[in-house]
Amino acid sequence: MKKNWLVIVLLAVSQFVMVLDSTVMNVSITQVASDLDTTITGMQAAITFYTLTMAAFMLTGGKLGDKWGRSRALKIGAVIYGLGSLITAISPNLTVLLFGWSLVEGLGAVLVIPAIAALAAINYTGKARVAAFSILGAATGLAAAAGPLIGGLVTTYSSWRYVFVAETIVMIVVLVFSGRIKDVAANPNVKIDILSVVLSAGGMAMLVFGVLQSKTWGWFVPLNPPQINGVEFAPLGISPVTYLIILGIVVLWWFVQRQRSLIAAGRMPLLKVSLFRIGALRSGLSGFLVQYFAIAALFFVIPVYLQTMLGQNALETGLKILPLSAGLVVFSALGSWATSRRSAKRIAQIGQITMAVGLLFVLVAIQPELQGWPFAIGMFIIGGGFGLLASQLGNVNMSAVDKDDTSEVGGLQGTFQNLGSSFGTAIVGSMFILLLASGFTTAVQNNATITPEERQAVSAYIEGGVPIISQQQAEDLIVAAGGSEESAAAVAQEYADSQIVALKQALFIVLALLVLSLLLSRHLPAEIVANEEEPVDEAVTT
């Protein structure tokens, strides 16, 4: 068969855009917040809901690809994604950004991402397929490495909006040349159970939204709950967050029962829940969840620290993050090389430990004045650990099931990856804000320089939540409110110190989870995989 390399170029460009997108938004976070007249917590919501949209509908996107055909799914997804990128580029406020980026782009991505790898497997065989998937892997690594720099450069010297204009143009180009992509026949007999889609998406949305709102409403004891007709909504004196999380768990349990009942009735489920009985798959998916939880948490709080607390611009932030991307690329290749020499379990566990060690370096480096070399070394080590995990977990998951189930496992990987990202941004971001509020309040109460009236004014101001601002902005707010310059300087210093402490405490959650993830890896394959000359179909969806 004559190979058409234009196909893999189109797929690789699409893959590059999918990976680039979120890194640009993270590295440009303060500039985007300023342009849209919103806050860092508003941007936290946008980033969280973007990954939540993909997590909630990734399984459905894979099923639609089976039903419509992967090429058609790619085309429809490209149209939706391009439209979402255009809306994002012209967003005048956070509401439009949430619609264009978090919802519309996310829905486009759930059609494009499963189709990319499937079409690569369909269009190439033998050594050409190996080369095709290597190109896709290189595109992913290149986007991860270049994303912070591209976002930083464009945002610093022009506007973040042009990145999303470029994404729209890229999707138009992909659409124009997509007729060159070969596909297998669609399966119109694929049935999608609407109730399963609603239960899956609804359960995840309740869980993530509950976690996201914990910074405002409190986890269990209500802090600042919503009001209905002027009355606080906190049934039985318990925060709405608790009810949302419980309800989300119940809805997801209902989803699992629904899948079992569909299988028993001889109907097609959205997810074969029996797959979770496979130990290697459980360990692989939990590894995906923790891996992306950690990276999403870092990509949210580190730019906030560098830009808001240290006053660095988007380009400087991108350069500070670059060692992580470099470590990812280098150790991903090293992990692939080591596959025939060490077991997936050993390599993955080394990756988890490596990420934890790197995070320790980062925690040491985070000070009122950044310790540059320890930070760079820590970010490189974290990227190295991520690369080792990335080189193993996808293949472990695909190899754990029969060929007929690889498409479903590909959807599960996307779901767990994006769910981990949602939880990482929501949990660590919210804990950072809660810890900042608690630490700042305590520090102000214990500061003898501040008068009782000023303490009361500060407490009243932060009752609805602590804003994430710079030390100078905090000082200016106090002076503008009528406080003395001496008191303003004292309060601003306490605020800056509280930010550093809260940031370290929030990142410690990530460190603890990385250490605990070693327990979840016990079912990964302990055997060394022999070299294979021909690729297997398990690569169809990654």
N, C-alpha and C positions, 0 to 999 in steps of 0.2 A: 504494500500500500504506500502510495506517495504521500509524504508528510507535508501538511500545510502548517508551517510554523507561525503563520499569522494568528491561528487559533490560540496557541499558548501565550502569544504576546497580548492578545485581548484579555484572556483570563488572568494573566499575571498583572496587567494594569488594573483590572477590576479588584484583584486581591490587594494590591498596593493601596488603592483608595480606601477599601474597607478598614485596613489597619491604620492608615494615616489619620483618618477622621477624628477618632477620639483623642489621639495624642496631641493634635493641634488644639483642640478645645481645652485640654488640661493645661498646656503650657501657656496659653493665652488667657487664662481664667480671669485675672484682674482687669485686663483691658476689655474683655467682653462684658464683664459685669459693669464697668464704667460706661461703656458705649450704650448699654441697654438700660442704664439707670436702675440696676438691681444690686443685689448683695452677693457675697460669697456663698451664703446659704442658698440663695436662689440658683446659683450655678451648680451647687451640690445637687439640688433637685433635678436640674436639667440633665446632668451627667448620669445620675442614678436612673432616671426614667428612660434614658436612651438605651442603656444596657438591659433594663427591665423589659422594655418592649421586645428586644431580641430574645431574651430568655423566655418570655411568655409565649412567643409565637414561632420559635425556631422549629419545633416539632411539626407544627402546622405547615410552615414553609416547605419543609422537606416532603411532606405528604402531597402538597400542591405540585411540587416538582415531579413527583411520580405520576400524578394525575394528568397534568398538562403536558408533560415533557420538560426536560431540564432546559433546553434551549429557549422554549417559550417562557418558562419561569424566569430565566436570566433576562430576557427582553422586558418582560413586565416589571421585574424588580428594578432594572436599570432606569425605566421611565419613572417609577415611584421614587427611587433614590435620588435621581437627578432633580425631580420636582422639589423634593424635600431639601436638597442642597441649595436650590435657588431661593426657596422661602427663607432658609436659614441666613443666606447672604444678605437679604434685604430686611431682616427682622428689625423692627423698631423698638421692641420691648421683649421682656422675658416670656410673655404669653405666646407670642408668635414663634419665638425660638423653641419653646416646648412643643408647639404643634409641628413646626417644620423639621427640627432636628430630632427631638426625642421620640416623636410619634411617626411622622411620614418617612424620614430617613430610616428609622429602625425597622419599619414594615418592609421597606424596599430591601434592606440588608438580609432579612430572613428568607427572601426568595433568591437573592444573588449568591450568598455564601454557600448554601448547600449545592447550588448548581455548578459552581466553579470547579470543585474537585471531581464531581461526577462527570462533567463534560470533558475534563482532562483525561479521565480514564476511558471514556467512550472514543475519543478522537485519536488516541495513541496506544500502541501496543509494544511489548518487548522493551528493548533498550530505549526506544523513543519515549515510552511512558515514564521510564525512570528519569530521563532527562526532563520531561515535562513537569513531573512533580518536584524535581530539584529546582527548576525555574520558579515554581510557585513558592517553594520554601525560601528561595533567595529573595523573592519579592516581599514576602512577609518580613524577613530579617532586615531588608533594606528600608522598608517603611517604618519599622520599629526604630531603626537607627537614625534615619533621616527625618522622621516626623517631628521630634522636638526642635531640630534645627530649622526645618522648613517653616514650622509654625512660628518659631521665634523670629526668624528673619522677616517674614512677611508681616507679622504683627508689629514688629519694632519699626520697620522702615516704610510700611504702607498700612494695611488693615487686614485683620483676620478674615474679613468678609471675602477677600479675593481668593482665599483657599477654597471656599465653598463654591464660588463662581467657577473656579477651575474644575472642581469635582463635577459640576453640572456639564461642563464641556466634555470632560472625559466620558461621562455616561452617554452623551450624544454620539461620540465617536464609536464607542462600544456597540451602541444600538445600530449605527449605520453599517458596520462591518460584521454584525452578528450572523448574517445569513451564510457566512463561510463556515460556521460551526456545525459539524455533523452531530446528529442526535439519534437515539434509538426511539422506537415507537412509544408514544405515551400510553398510559394504562387508564383509560376512562372509567374502568370498573372500580378504581380506588375510591372508597367512601370515607368521608370525613365526618365524624360525629360532632355536631355543633355543641352539644352539651359538654363533651369532653374538652373542647377548646375553651369554652366559657369557664369551666371549673379550673382548668390548668392555669389560664391567664388570671382569673379572679383570685385564686388562692395565693399565687406568687405576688400579685399586686398588693394584696392586703398585708402580707408579711413585710414586704419591702417598704411600703408606705408607712406602716406602723413603726418600723425601725427608724425611718427617716424623720418622723415627727417626734421621736423620743427626745430630741434636743429641746423641743418647745413644750411638749405636753408631759414629759417625764415618762419613765419606764413603767412604774407601778404607782408611786405616789404622785398625784397630779400636781404639776408645777404651774402651767399656764394653759389649761385646757380650753378648747373652743367653747364659744358661747352660743346658745340658741335662745333667741328672744331675751337677751340680757342675762340669761342664767347659765352658769358654767355646766358643761356636759361632762360629768365624771360620775357615772352610776356607782352607787355604793362606796363613793369616795376613792374609786380606783381610776387611774389614767385610761383614756380611750386607747392608748397604745397597747395595753395588756389585752383588751378585748379584740383589737384588730389582729394581733398575733395569734391568739387562740382561735379566732374565726378563720384566719388563713390556714392554720393547721387542719382544722375540721374540713374546710373546703377541699384541700389537697387530699385528705383521707377519702373524701367522697369521690374525688377524681380517680383514685386507685381502685376503689370498689366498682366504679363505673367501668373501668377497663376490664376488670375480671368478669363482670356481668356480660359485657359485649363478647368476650372470648367464649364464655359459656354458651351464649346464644348463637355462636357461629358467625358473628359479625366482626368487622375490622375495627380494632381499637386504635386510638391515637398513639398509644404506647404499649408495648408488650412488657408489663410489669414483672413478668417472670425473669426478664433479663437481669434484674437486680439480685437474683439468687447466685449469680456468677461472681465468685469472690474477687477474681482479677479485675473484672469490670467495675465492681464497687470501689475497689482501691484506686483504680485509674480515674474514675469520675470524681471521687472525693479529692484526689490529688489535683485535678483540674480546678475544682472549687476553691481550694486553699491557695493554689498558685495564683489564680487571678484575683482572689480576695486581696492578697498581699500587694500585688502590683497595682491594682486599682486604688487601694488605700494610699500607697506611696505617691502615685501620680496625682492624687488629689491634695494631700496635705503638704508635700514637699514644694510644689509651686506656690501654695498659699504662704508657706514659711519664707521662701526666697523672695517673693514679690511683695507681699503685704508687710511682713516683719522686717525684711532686710532692704526693701526698696529696689530690688533688681528688676530689670525689664524682661520681656519675653525671650529675647535672644540670649541674655545672660542665663536665664532659667534653662533654656534648651541646652546650652553648653554644659551646665552643671549636671543635667540628666544624661548627657551623651555617654558617659562611662558605663551606665547601666545597659544602654543599647549595644555598645561595643562588646561588653561581656556576654550578652545574649547571643550575638552572632558568632563569636569565637567558640563559646562552650556548647552551643547547639551543634556545630560541626564536630567538635571534639566528642560529644556524647554519641553522635551517629557513628563515628569511627570506633568508639569503645564498645558498641553493641555486640560485636562478635568476640569480645574479650572479657566482658563483665555482664552479669545478669541485669535485667531491667530494674529489678528490685534494688540491687546495690547502687546502680547509677542514680536512680530516682532518690534514694535515701541520702546519697551524697549531695544531690541537688538541694534537698530540703535543708540539710545541715548547713550547706554553703550559703543559702539565702538567709538563714538565721544568723550566721557569723557576720555576713555583710551588714545586716540590720543593726548589729551591735556596734559596728564601726560608725554607722550613720547616727545612732543615738549618742555616741561619744562626741561626734562632730557638731551636733546641733547645739549651738550656744548663742548668746546675744550677738556675737561675731562668729560667723561660720568658720570652722576649722577645715580649710580647703582640702588638704591632702587626705586626712582620714575620711572625709565625705566622699571624695572621688574614688578612693580605694573601696569603701563600703558599697558604693553604687555599682562599681565594676563587679564586685563579688556577688552582689544580689543578682545582677544580670547573668553572671555565670551560672549560678544555681538555677535560675529560671530557664536558661538555655539547656542545661542538663535534663531538667524535667520535660521541657518541650520536645527533646529528642526521643523520649521514651513513651510518654503516656498515651499519645495518639495511637501508636502502633500496638501498645498493650491492649487498649480498648478494642481496636478492630480485630486483633488476633484472638480475643477472648470469645468471639461469637462466630456462628456460621456465616457463610457468604450472603445468605438471604437476609441477614439481620444487620449488615454493615451500614445500610442507609439509615436505619433507625438509630444505630449507635452514633453515627455522625451527627444526627439531630440532637441526641442526648449530650454529646460533647459540647455542642454549641450552647445548649441550654445551661449546662453546669458552668461553662466558662463565663457566660454573661450573668448568670445568677451570682456567681462569685464576685464578679465586678460590681454588680449592684450592691451586694451586701458590704463589700469592701469600702465603697464610697459612702454608703449610708451609715454603717455602724461606726467606722473609725472617724468619719467626719462629725457625726452627731456626738460621739463620746468626747471628741476634742472640744466641741462647743460646751457640752455639759461640764466637763472638767475645768474648762476655762472660767465658766461662770462661778463654779464652786470655789476654785482657788482664788479668783480675783475678789470675790465677796469676802472671804476669810482674811485676805491680805489687807483689804481696805479697813475692815473692822479692827484689825490689830495695829494699824499705823497711827502713831500718836500725833503725827503732823497734821492729820486731817480732822477737822472739827466734826462734832456729832451731826450738825445740820448737813454738812457736806457728805458724810457717810450715808445719811438717810436719802439725800438726793441721788447719790450714785446707786444705792440699792433700788430705788424706785425706777431709775433709768434702765437698769438691766433686768427688771422683772420680766419683761417680754422676751428676753434673750440677749446674749452678749454679742454685739457686732464684731466682726473680724476686721479690725482697722490697724493702722500703724501706730506706733507710740506717739508720733507727732500729732496725728489726727486726734488721738485720745486727749492729748494735752489741750489742743485747740477747742475741743468740745467743752471741756471743763471751764476754760476761760470764757467762752461764748455764753455759757450758762450762768456766769456771774461769779465763778470761783476765783480765788486769788492765784497768782502765778506760782507761788510756792506750793499750794495745795494741788494745783493742776499738774505740776512736775512730779509731785509725790504719787498722785493717783496714776499718771501715765507710766511711771516707772514700775509701779506694782502691776499694772496691766501687762506691760512688756514681759516682766518676769513670769507672770502667770501664764502667758502664752507659751513660753519655752517649756515650762513644767508640764502644761496640759498636752502639748505636742508630743513630748517624750512619753507621757503616760498612755496616750492614744496609740502610739506606735508600739508600745510594749504589748498591747493586745495582739498585734500582728506577729510579734516575736513569739508569744506564747502559743499562738495557733500554729505557727510553723513547727515548733517543737512537738506539739501534740499530733501534728499530721504524720509524724513518724509511726505512730500507732496505727494510723489508717492505711499505711502502705504494706502491712504484713501479708496481704494476699497477692501482692504483685509477683509475677513469675520470677523464681529464683534460679531458673535454668538459663544457660547462655545459648543465644539463638545462633544457629549455624548460618553461614552465608548462603544466600539464594541467588541464582543467576537471573531468574525471571521474577518480576514483580507479581504480587498477588492482588486479587480484586479487593482486598480489605482497604486498599488505598482510595477507593471510590469516594468516600466522604471523610474528610478530616477536619 
